[in-house]
Amino acid sequence: MRVWNFQEAQASLHELLRAAERSGPQSITWRGRDVAVVVSKAEYDRLCHASNSLPEFMRSSPLYGSYDIEFVRGTSSIREVVL
């Protein structure tokens, strides 16, 4: 990820936008601190708009439909809590 200081980003906005589209996220610093990241619209859409719902995601698991999974609980006694 390329790092741009604020003045450089401001002066070369068109170049910054092209770099975000072609090379990926671009970081902008202000007074030595990271303050922003510029990403392309395609990358933003990919990150924000998950195509699967939670049930669809769980159904795609390799464990989906496996009913022979065994969950073992510990046999230790309940711990005492001093209040």
N, CA, C and O atoms as a DFTB+ gen file, in Angstrom:
332 C
 N C O
     1  1       0.851      -1.169       0.000
     2  2       0.000       0.000       0.000
     3  2       0.900       1.237       0.000
     4  3       1.782       1.385       0.846
     5  1       0.661       2.093      -0.942
     6  2       1.436       3.329      -1.003
     7  2       0.912       4.309       0.036
     8  3      -0.289       4.374       0.299
     9  1       1.823       5.062       0.616
    10  2       1.468       6.072       1.612
    11  2       1.665       7.449       0.997
    12  3       2.730       7.764       0.467
    13  1       0.625       8.255       1.077
    14  2       0.647       9.621       0.554
    15  2       0.513      10.578       1.738
    16  3      -0.314      10.351       2.621
    17  1       1.321      11.654       1.767
    18  2       1.040      12.669       2.778
    19  2      -0.106      13.522       2.238
    20  3      -0.381      13.506       1.038
    21  1      -0.762      14.253       3.108
    22  2      -1.968      14.985       2.724
    23  2      -1.732      15.963       1.574
    24  3      -2.527      16.033       0.638
    25  1      -0.645      16.708       1.651
    26  2      -0.380      17.695       0.606
    27  2      -0.173      17.018      -0.743
    28  3      -0.666      17.502      -1.761
    29  1       0.545      15.917      -0.758
    30  2       0.780      15.169      -1.995
    31  2      -0.536      14.614      -2.542
    32  3      -0.786      14.683      -3.745
    33  1      -1.374      14.065      -1.664
    34  2      -2.664      13.518      -2.082
    35  2      -3.566      14.619      -2.639
    36  3      -4.251      14.423      -3.643
    37  1      -3.562      15.760      -1.989
    38  2      -4.385      16.886      -2.427
    39  2      -3.934      17.405      -3.794
    40  3      -4.764      17.707      -4.652
    41  1      -2.636      17.505      -3.990
    42  2      -2.104      18.030      -5.243
    43  2      -2.250      17.043      -6.398
    44  3      -2.342      17.447      -7.558
    45  1      -2.271      15.751      -6.080
    46  2      -2.313      14.723      -7.124
    47  2      -3.507      13.799      -6.954
    48  3      -3.372      12.578      -7.041
    49  1      -4.658      14.372      -6.715
    50  2      -5.851      13.568      -6.455
    51  2      -6.144      12.596      -7.593
    52  3      -6.478      11.438      -7.341
    53  1      -6.025      13.042      -8.829
    54  2      -6.294      12.165      -9.973
    55  2      -5.360      10.963      -9.978
    56  3      -5.781       9.851     -10.295
    57  1      -4.091      11.180      -9.627
    58  2      -3.109      10.092      -9.578
    59  2      -3.429       9.138      -8.416
    60  3      -3.303       7.921      -8.548
    61  1      -3.839       9.705      -7.288
    62  2      -4.225       8.897      -6.129
    63  2      -5.406       7.987      -6.465
    64  3      -5.407       6.807      -6.113
    65  1      -6.404       8.539      -7.144
    66  2      -7.579       7.753      -7.510
    67  2      -7.231       6.651      -8.511
    68  3      -7.730       5.531      -8.403
    69  1      -6.395       6.963      -9.463
    70  2      -5.963       5.935     -10.427
    71  2      -5.191       4.821      -9.730
    72  3      -5.373       3.643     -10.039
    73  1      -4.330       5.196      -8.789
    74  2      -3.547       4.199      -8.052
    75  2      -4.458       3.301      -7.217
    76  3      -4.224       2.096      -7.122
    77  1      -5.486       3.877      -6.619
    78  2      -6.430       3.076      -5.832
    79  2      -7.164       2.085      -6.725
    80  3      -7.416       0.949      -6.325
    81  1      -7.502       2.514      -7.923
    82  2      -8.228       1.646      -8.854
    83  2      -7.323       0.555      -9.421
    84  3      -7.758      -0.585      -9.581
    85  1      -6.088       0.885      -9.721
    86  2      -5.184      -0.064     -10.377
    87  2      -4.366      -0.911      -9.411
    88  3      -4.132      -2.092      -9.670
    89  1      -3.926      -0.319      -8.292
    90  2      -2.967      -0.996      -7.411
    91  2      -3.525      -1.387      -6.052
    92  3      -2.859      -2.082      -5.285
    93  1      -4.742      -0.948      -5.747
    94  2      -5.311      -1.290      -4.453
    95  2      -5.332      -0.109      -3.503
    96  3      -5.084       1.025      -3.912
    97  1      -5.625      -0.367      -2.240
    98  2      -5.781       0.705      -1.252
    99  2      -4.559       1.623      -1.161
   100  3      -3.418       1.187      -1.309
   101  1      -4.834       2.904      -0.913
   102  2      -3.810       3.932      -0.789
   103  2      -4.018       4.632       0.557
   104  3      -5.132       5.043       0.882
   105  1      -2.957       4.762       1.326
   106  2      -3.041       5.369       2.652
   107  2      -2.689       6.855       2.580
   108  3      -1.786       7.253       1.843
   109  1      -3.409       7.665       3.350
   110  2      -3.125       9.102       3.422
   111  2      -2.757       9.438       4.862
   112  3      -3.453       9.057       5.804
   113  1      -1.642      10.166       5.015
   114  2      -1.211      10.594       6.343
   115  2      -1.346      12.105       6.460
   116  3      -1.275      12.839       5.474
   117  1      -1.541      12.540       7.698
   118  2      -1.625      13.966       7.974
   119  2      -0.812      14.212       9.238
   120  3      -1.123      13.675      10.302
   121  1       0.216      15.015       9.115
   122  2       1.134      15.305      10.219
   123  2       1.711      14.021      10.807
   124  3       1.876      13.894      12.020
   125  1       2.013      13.071       9.918
   126  2       2.660      11.841      10.322
   127  2       1.735      10.745      10.847
   128  3       2.203       9.663      11.200
   129  1       0.433      11.011      10.902
   130  2      -0.527      10.012      11.384
   131  2      -1.353       9.483      10.224
   132  3      -1.746      10.243       9.339
   133  1      -1.617       8.182      10.225
   134  2      -2.520       7.612       9.224
   135  2      -3.927       8.103       9.525
   136  3      -4.434       7.914      10.631
   137  1      -4.562       8.741       8.530
   138  2      -5.898       9.287       8.765
   139  2      -6.958       8.731       7.819
   140  3      -8.150       8.803       8.120
   141  1      -6.544       8.178       6.683
   142  2      -7.536       7.697       5.726
   143  2      -6.920       6.662       4.796
   144  3      -5.705       6.598       4.607
   145  1      -7.809       5.853       4.222
   146  2      -7.418       4.902       3.193
   147  2      -8.399       5.059       2.037
   148  3      -9.612       5.045       2.243
   149  1      -7.885       5.205       0.842
   150  2      -8.709       5.334      -0.355
   151  2      -8.724       3.990      -1.059
   152  3      -7.672       3.422      -1.353
   153  1      -9.931       3.479      -1.331
   154  2     -10.078       2.224      -2.070
   155  2     -10.960       2.472      -3.285
   156  3     -11.738       3.425      -3.318
   157  1     -10.833       1.615      -4.268
   158  2     -11.667       1.745      -5.461
   159  2     -13.109       1.388      -5.122
   160  3     -13.367       0.738      -4.108
   161  1     -14.032       1.801      -5.949
   162  2     -15.453       1.483      -5.748
   163  2     -15.665      -0.024      -5.792
   164  3     -16.453      -0.558      -5.011
   165  1     -14.982      -0.711      -6.684
   166  2     -15.121      -2.167      -6.786
   167  2     -14.669      -2.841      -5.492
   168  3     -15.319      -3.774      -5.019
   169  1     -13.565      -2.377      -4.922
   170  2     -13.074      -2.941      -3.661
   171  2     -14.038      -2.628      -2.527
   172  3     -14.301      -3.486      -1.684
   173  1     -14.567      -1.410      -2.497
   174  2     -15.540      -1.020      -1.479
   175  2     -16.781      -1.910      -1.551
   176  3     -17.263      -2.396      -0.528
   177  1     -17.289      -2.117      -2.751
   178  2     -18.464      -2.979      -2.925
   179  2     -18.177      -4.403      -2.473
   180  3     -19.018      -5.045      -1.844
   181  1     -16.990      -4.892      -2.795
   182  2     -16.622      -6.252      -2.386
   183  2     -16.584      -6.371      -0.867
   184  3     -17.032      -7.374      -0.310
   185  1     -16.055      -5.358      -0.201
   186  2     -15.933      -5.409       1.257
   187  2     -17.260      -5.198       1.981
   188  3     -17.485      -5.780       3.042
   189  1     -18.130      -4.380       1.424
   190  2     -19.360      -4.006       2.127
   191  2     -20.572      -4.854       1.799
   192  3     -21.486      -4.959       2.617
   193  1     -20.603      -5.445       0.654
   194  2     -21.801      -6.142       0.220
   195  2     -21.541      -7.639       0.138
   196  3     -21.279      -8.187      -0.933
   197  1     -21.619      -8.281       1.288
   198  2     -21.419      -9.733       1.308
   199  2     -22.527     -10.391       0.500
   200  3     -23.703     -10.058       0.647
   201  1     -22.140     -11.316      -0.343
   202  2     -23.128     -11.939      -1.224
   203  2     -23.907     -13.049      -0.531
   204  3     -24.999     -13.403      -0.974
   205  1     -23.364     -13.602       0.550
   206  2     -24.042     -14.689       1.233
   207  2     -24.631     -14.231       2.558
   208  3     -24.044     -13.408       3.261
   209  1     -25.788     -14.768       2.890
   210  2     -26.352     -14.525       4.202
   211  2     -25.679     -15.492       5.175
   212  3     -24.959     -16.393       4.745
   213  1     -25.901     -15.319       6.461
   214  2     -25.298     -16.200       7.445
   215  2     -25.728     -17.655       7.242
   216  3     -24.871     -18.537       7.272
   217  1     -27.024     -17.947       7.037
   218  2     -27.396     -19.346       6.794
   219  2     -26.726     -19.935       5.551
   220  3     -26.329     -21.100       5.561
   221  1     -26.597     -19.146       4.482
   222  2     -25.929     -19.638       3.273
   223  2     -24.457     -19.920       3.555
   224  3     -23.903     -20.908       3.075
   225  1     -23.830     -19.043       4.337
   226  2     -22.437     -19.237       4.701
   227  2     -22.272     -20.523       5.502
   228  3     -21.352     -21.300       5.245
   229  1     -23.151     -20.753       6.467
   230  2     -23.051     -21.949       7.303
   231  2     -23.321     -23.216       6.487
   232  3     -22.708     -24.255       6.734
   233  1     -24.226     -23.133       5.525
   234  2     -24.511     -24.294       4.670
   235  2     -23.326     -24.645       3.774
   236  3     -23.201     -25.785       3.326
   237  1     -22.464     -23.676       3.513
   238  2     -21.305     -23.946       2.663
   239  2     -20.142     -24.563       3.445
   240  3     -19.112     -24.901       2.862
   241  1     -20.303     -24.708       4.750
   242  2     -19.258     -25.307       5.578
   243  2     -19.085     -26.782       5.248
   244  3     -20.066     -27.462       4.946
   245  1     -17.859     -27.288       5.299
   246  2     -17.653     -28.720       5.066
   247  2     -18.302     -29.580       6.151
   248  3     -18.483     -30.781       5.954
   249  1     -18.651     -28.989       7.285
   250  2     -19.288     -29.743       8.367
   251  2     -20.808     -29.813       8.221
   252  3     -21.465     -30.562       8.944
   253  1     -21.365     -29.044       7.297
   254  2     -22.815     -29.024       7.124
   255  2     -23.315     -30.419       6.746
   256  3     -22.803     -31.044       5.818
   257  1     -24.309     -30.888       7.469
   258  2     -24.876     -32.204       7.201
   259  2     -24.179     -33.329       7.940
   260  3     -24.598     -34.483       7.848
   261  1     -23.117     -33.010       8.675
   262  2     -22.424     -34.042       9.449
   263  2     -23.087     -34.145      10.817
   264  3     -22.961     -33.249      11.652
   265  1     -23.780     -35.229      11.029
   266  2     -24.494     -35.396      12.293
   267  2     -23.694     -36.239      13.275
   268  3     -24.146     -36.458      14.398
   269  1     -22.541     -36.708      12.888
   270  2     -21.749     -37.562      13.762
   271  2     -20.655     -36.782      14.511
   272  3     -19.698     -37.378      15.003
   273  1     -20.797     -35.470      14.594
   274  2     -19.839     -34.658      15.325
   275  2     -20.119     -34.826      16.812
   276  3     -21.260     -34.708      17.260
   277  1     -19.058     -35.105      17.574
   278  2     -19.217     -35.334      18.996
   279  2     -18.587     -34.186      19.773
   280  3     -17.412     -33.869      19.587
   281  1     -19.361     -33.577      20.626
   282  2     -18.868     -32.508      21.478
   283  2     -18.664     -33.080      22.872
   284  3     -19.595     -33.611      23.477
   285  1     -17.458     -32.969      23.370
   286  2     -17.127     -33.537      24.676
   287  2     -17.051     -32.420      25.707
   288  3     -16.355     -31.424      25.510
   289  1     -17.763     -32.594      26.793
   290  2     -17.732     -31.618      27.872
   291  2     -16.741     -32.061      28.927
   292  3     -16.519     -33.256      29.121
   293  1     -16.158     -31.117      29.592
   294  2     -15.247     -31.431      30.680
   295  2     -15.997     -32.076      31.841
   296  3     -17.182     -31.810      32.040
   297  1     -15.321     -32.909      32.593
   298  2     -15.962     -33.622      33.709
   299  2     -15.630     -32.990      35.046
   300  3     -16.030     -33.512      36.087
   301  1     -14.909     -31.881      35.045
   302  2     -14.538     -31.249      36.306
   303  2     -15.759     -30.663      36.986
   304  3     -16.753     -30.332      36.340
   305  1     -15.666     -30.542      38.294
   306  2     -16.784     -29.984      39.046
   307  2     -16.861     -28.480      38.817
   308  3     -15.946     -27.866      38.268
   309  1     -17.950     -27.919      39.243
   310  2     -18.146     -26.475      39.094
   311  2     -17.185     -25.766      40.043
   312  3     -17.017     -26.172      41.193
   313  1     -16.570     -24.723      39.555
   314  2     -15.637     -23.992      40.415
   315  2     -16.388     -23.090      41.378
   316  3     -17.479     -22.600      41.088
   317  1     -15.776     -22.890      42.517
   318  2     -16.384     -22.026      43.526
   319  2     -15.958     -20.582      43.282
   320  3     -14.811     -20.307      42.930
   321  1     -16.888     -19.685      43.472
   322  2     -16.599     -18.266      43.299
   323  2     -16.798     -17.587      44.646
   324  3     -17.857     -17.719      45.261
   325  1     -15.791     -16.864      45.102
   326  2     -15.886     -16.156      46.366
   327  2     -16.394     -14.755      46.070
   328  3     -15.800     -14.017      45.284
   329  1     -17.503     -14.398      46.712
   330  2     -18.084     -13.080      46.496
   331  2     -17.788     -12.156      47.640
   332  3     -18.205     -10.998      47.622
